[in-house]
Amino acid sequence: MDDHIADALSRPALVRTGDGIACLRFETMKVVSAMAAVRHLLDRGTVTEGDTLVDSSSGIYAHALALACHRHGLRCHIVASTTVDRTLTAQLSILGATVEPMPPTPNLKLDQNRRVARVHEILRDNPRHYWMRQYHDDIHYLGYRVVADLLRRELGASGLTVVGGVGTGASTGALATYLREHDPSVRLVGVQPFDSVTFASDHVHDPEIIIAGIGSSIPFANVDHRLYDVMHWFGFPAAMSGAVALLREHAVFAGLSSGAAYLAARWERREDPTRRVVFIAPDTGHRYVEAAYTRHPEAPSPDSLAPHPVTSPADMAQPWSRMPWNRAPAPPRAAAHPARAAS
């Protein structure tokens, strides 16, 4: 029996979703990283019970950090994106977190920049607060070791391809790092939205971009670009297609990044049927109901879609592009200061 719901939420389900394809499905993925990071900070004495942890979030991390703080007797302050809905805001408040919503903005790029700037203001006025630096500190890799162990037990590491939204790099980067300790040939396929600086898609604009959490308008220091073998970039229509197909074909109700990862996983399996593919579904689809799921009749069939093959980010095009990354370093605009190494 678990002592806290956060312990249960840290464990994902592994579901077969086709020949040679599996879905690593979380209800709230970042609980596993937030719990391990907070436990690590407490064990080192960096924070103590009653301290306040602060960060900005578009949704999943806010819930994860609030749960970890509730579990360990810490205070939590969230600078919330405009994508954080009333349901999550109510949960965070009842869990004891201070939720500071950002005012509406014309696009998510401005929203993200303003959130980070607001965190710096809070830290200036409250020097005892601890910034979790979810975008910059690779302490958030730690919790995924147990998930990598699960994949190795269930699927083996040999001949495995991992597919998932890049975001801060913690989930996909950590899984590849830990799996490659046993088999360096594990392949890592990243999923990004257009309009993200992380893998140089910021020149391709998507007016409907709502794939929150897997892209960025600022450099993320804990994304190690040299871990990734292939990149896929998705626009809203293709991501919606994948999400609707995942629910229709396998009854997995998940977010838009999960839909994008599902399409990428199907493609990678088709490209090399000798490899088994596992893709990450980091959250449920509830916050995308109005924006995407109620529009399911508009979703194109996945079989009608194929990625535009590119050899340079400059050549990418909507609604879906794919490029071998070949473990190359960060593009110039995505380069950031090195992340603080987690011990």
C-alpha positions in Angstrom: 0.0 0.0 0.0 1.3 3.5 -0.9 1.6 6.2 1.8 0.7 9.0 -0.6 -1.1 9.3 -4.0 2.1 10.7 -5.5 3.8 7.4 -5.0 1.0 5.6 -7.0 1.1 8.3 -9.7 4.8 7.8 -10.2 4.2 4.4 -11.6 3.3 4.3 -15.3 1.3 1.7 -17.2 2.9 -0.1 -20.1 0.3 -0.9 -22.8 0.7 -2.7 -26.1 -0.5 -0.4 -28.9 0.4 -2.4 -32.0 2.8 -4.9 -33.4 6.1 -4.0 -31.8 4.8 -0.7 -30.3 4.1 0.0 -26.6 2.8 3.1 -24.9 4.4 4.2 -21.6 1.3 5.9 -20.2 1.3 8.2 -17.2 -1.6 10.0 -15.6 0.8 12.9 -14.6 4.3 12.0 -15.8 6.4 14.7 -14.0 5.3 13.3 -10.6 8.1 10.8 -10.9 10.8 13.4 -11.6 9.4 16.0 -9.1 9.3 13.4 -6.3 12.8 12.2 -6.9 14.2 15.8 -7.2 12.5 17.0 -4.0 13.6 13.9 -2.1 17.2 14.5 -3.3 17.1 18.1 -2.2 15.8 17.1 1.3 18.4 14.4 1.7 21.2 16.8 0.9 19.8 19.4 3.2 19.3 21.9 0.4 15.7 22.4 1.5 14.0 21.6 4.8 10.4 21.0 5.8 8.4 24.2 5.6 10.6 25.8 2.8 8.9 27.1 -0.3 9.7 25.7 -3.7 8.8 27.8 -6.7 8.7 27.3 -10.5 6.6 28.1 -13.6 4.6 25.6 -15.4 2.1 25.0 -18.2 0.3 22.3 -16.2 1.9 18.9 -15.7 4.9 20.1 -13.6 2.7 22.3 -11.5 0.6 19.4 -10.4 3.7 17.2 -9.9 5.5 19.8 -7.7 2.4 20.5 -5.7 2.0 16.8 -5.0 5.7 16.4 -4.0 5.4 19.4 -1.7 2.2 18.0 -0.1 4.0 14.6 0.4 7.0 16.1 2.1 5.6 19.1 4.1 6.9 21.9 1.8 5.2 25.0 0.5 4.7 25.5 -3.2 4.4 28.6 -5.4 3.5 28.1 -9.1 3.6 30.8 -11.8 1.0 29.3 -14.0 0.7 29.5 -17.8 -2.5 30.6 -19.5 -2.9 26.9 -20.4 -3.5 25.9 -16.8 -7.3 25.4 -16.6 -9.8 26.0 -13.7 -9.8 22.3 -12.8 -6.1 22.1 -12.2 -6.0 25.5 -10.5 -8.6 24.3 -8.0 -6.6 21.2 -7.3 -3.4 23.1 -6.8 -5.1 25.5 -4.4 -6.6 22.8 -2.3 -3.2 21.0 -2.2 -1.9 24.2 -0.5 0.0 25.6 -3.5 0.0 29.4 -4.2 -1.1 29.7 -7.8 -0.1 32.9 -9.6 -1.7 32.9 -13.1 -0.3 34.9 -15.9 -2.7 37.3 -17.7 -3.8 36.2 -21.2 -1.3 36.7 -24.0 -1.6 36.5 -27.8 0.8 33.5 -27.9 2.5 30.9 -25.8 6.0 32.3 -26.5 5.2 35.5 -24.7 3.5 33.6 -21.9 6.6 31.5 -21.3 9.0 34.4 -21.2 6.8 36.3 -18.8 6.5 33.4 -16.5 10.3 33.0 -16.2 10.7 36.7 -15.6 8.1 36.6 -12.9 10.0 33.7 -11.2 13.1 35.9 -11.0 11.1 38.7 -9.4 9.7 36.3 -6.8 13.2 35.0 -6.0 14.5 38.6 -5.7 11.8 39.4 -3.2 12.0 36.0 -1.3 15.6 34.9 -1.2 14.7 31.9 1.0 12.5 30.4 -1.7 14.1 27.6 -3.7 13.7 27.6 -7.5 13.3 24.1 -8.9 14.6 25.1 -12.3 12.7 22.5 -14.2 14.0 24.0 -17.4 17.6 24.0 -16.4 18.6 21.5 -13.7 19.2 17.9 -14.6 18.3 16.8 -11.1 14.9 16.1 -12.8 16.5 13.2 -14.6 16.8 11.2 -11.4 13.3 9.8 -11.1 13.4 8.2 -14.5 15.9 5.5 -13.5 13.2 3.4 -12.1 11.1 3.9 -15.3 14.1 2.8 -17.4 14.4 -0.3 -15.2 10.7 -1.1 -15.9 11.3 -0.8 -19.6 14.3 -3.0 -19.5 12.5 -5.7 -17.5 9.4 -5.7 -19.7 10.9 -4.9 -23.1 14.7 -5.4 -22.8 17.1 -2.7 -23.8 18.4 -4.4 -26.9 16.9 -3.1 -30.2 14.7 -0.6 -28.4 13.6 2.9 -29.7 12.2 5.4 -27.3 9.9 8.1 -28.6 8.6 11.1 -26.7 8.1 14.8 -26.4 11.4 16.6 -25.6 10.1 19.4 -23.3 12.8 20.0 -20.7 14.7 16.8 -21.9 14.2 15.1 -18.5 11.9 12.2 -19.5 13.3 11.2 -22.9 16.9 12.2 -22.1 17.0 10.4 -18.8 15.4 7.2 -20.2 17.9 7.1 -23.0 20.8 7.8 -20.6 19.8 5.0 -18.2 18.9 2.5 -20.9 22.2 3.1 -22.7 24.1 2.1 -19.6 23.1 -1.4 -20.6 22.9 -1.1 -24.4 24.4 2.0 -26.2 22.4 1.2 -29.3 19.1 2.3 -27.8 17.7 4.9 -30.1 16.1 8.1 -29.0 13.5 9.9 -31.1 12.4 13.4 -30.0 9.0 15.0 -30.7 8.7 18.8 -30.9 6.0 21.2 -32.0 6.7 23.9 -34.6 7.4 27.3 -33.1 10.0 25.9 -30.6 13.6 27.1 -30.3 14.8 23.8 -28.8 15.4 22.0 -32.0 15.3 25.0 -34.4 11.6 25.0 -35.5 10.9 28.5 -34.2 10.8 29.9 -37.8 7.8 27.7 -38.7 4.7 29.2 -37.1 1.6 27.3 -36.1 -1.4 29.5 -35.3 -3.1 26.7 -33.4 -0.1 25.6 -31.3 -1.4 24.3 -28.0 1.0 21.4 -27.6 2.0 22.8 -24.2 5.0 21.4 -22.4 7.1 19.9 -25.2 8.4 23.0 -26.9 10.0 26.2 -25.8 10.7 29.8 -26.8 13.7 29.9 -24.5 16.8 27.7 -24.3 16.5 24.8 -21.9 19.8 23.9 -20.2 18.8 20.3 -19.3 18.1 19.3 -22.9 21.1 17.3 -24.1 20.7 17.4 -27.8 23.6 14.9 -28.2 21.3 12.1 -26.9 18.8 12.3 -29.8 19.0 10.2 -33.0 15.9 11.5 -34.9 13.6 14.5 -34.5 9.9 14.8 -35.5 8.2 18.2 -35.6 4.4 18.4 -35.5 1.7 21.0 -36.1 -1.7 20.9 -34.4 -3.7 19.0 -37.1 -1.2 16.1 -37.1 -1.0 15.9 -33.3 -4.8 15.9 -33.1 -4.9 13.1 -35.7 -2.6 11.0 -33.5 -4.4 11.7 -30.3 -7.8 10.8 -31.7 -6.4 7.7 -33.3 -4.7 6.6 -30.0 -8.1 6.9 -28.3 -10.1 5.3 -31.1 -7.7 2.4 -31.7 -6.4 1.6 -28.2 -8.7 3.5 -25.8 -5.8 5.6 -24.5 -7.1 9.1 -23.7 -4.0 11.3 -23.7 -2.7 14.7 -24.6 -1.7 16.1 -27.9 2.0 15.4 -27.4 1.0 11.8 -26.9 -0.8 11.8 -30.2 2.3 13.2 -31.9 4.5 10.6 -30.2 2.1 7.9 -31.4 2.4 8.9 -35.0 6.2 9.2 -34.7 6.3 5.7 -33.1 4.3 4.2 -35.9 6.5 5.7 -38.5 9.8 4.7 -36.7 8.5 1.1 -36.5 7.6 1.2 -40.2 11.1 2.5 -41.0 12.8 -0.4 -39.1 10.5 -3.3 -38.2 13.4 -5.1 -36.5 13.3 -2.6 -33.6 10.7 -2.4 -30.8 9.3 1.1 -30.1 8.0 2.6 -26.9 6.4 6.0 -26.9 5.6 8.2 -23.9 2.1 9.5 -23.1 2.8 12.0 -20.3 -0.7 13.0 -19.4 -4.4 12.5 -19.9 -6.4 14.3 -22.6 -8.7 16.3 -20.3 -7.3 19.7 -20.9 -7.5 19.2 -24.6 -11.2 18.3 -24.8 -12.5 21.6 -26.0 -9.5 22.5 -28.2 -9.0 19.1 -29.9 -11.2 16.1 -28.9 -14.5 17.8 -29.6 -13.2 18.5 -33.1 -12.4 14.8 -33.7 -14.5 14.7 -37.0 -11.9 17.2 -38.4 -8.9 15.0 -37.5 -7.2 13.7 -40.6 -6.7 9.9 -40.8 -3.2 8.9 -39.6 -2.8 6.8 -42.7 -3.2 9.9 -44.8 -0.2 11.6 -43.1 3.5 11.1 -43.6 6.4 13.2 -42.4 8.1 15.6 -44.7 11.8 14.4 -44.9 14.3 17.1 -44.3 18.1 17.3 -44.0 18.1 20.7 -42.3 15.7 22.4 -40.0 15.5 25.2 -42.5 13.6 22.8 -44.9 10.9 21.7 -42.4 7.3 22.1 -43.3 3.9 21.6 -41.7 2.1 19.5 -40.7 4.8 17.0 -39.9 8.5 16.9 -40.6 11.2 14.4 -39.7 15.0 14.6 -39.7 17.9 12.4 -38.6 19.6 14.4 -35.7 22.4 11.9 -35.3 23.2 13.0 -31.8 24.4 16.5 -33.0 24.9 19.4 -30.5 22.4 22.1 -29.8 21.5 24.6 -32.6 23.0 28.0 -31.8 19.7 29.6 -30.7 19.0 26.7 -28.3 22.4 26.6 -26.6 22.2 27.3 -22.9 24.5 27.2 -19.9 25.2 23.6 -18.8 22.8 22.1 -16.4 23.8 21.6 -12.8 24.7 17.9 -12.6 22.6 15.8 -10.3 24.7 13.6 -7.9 
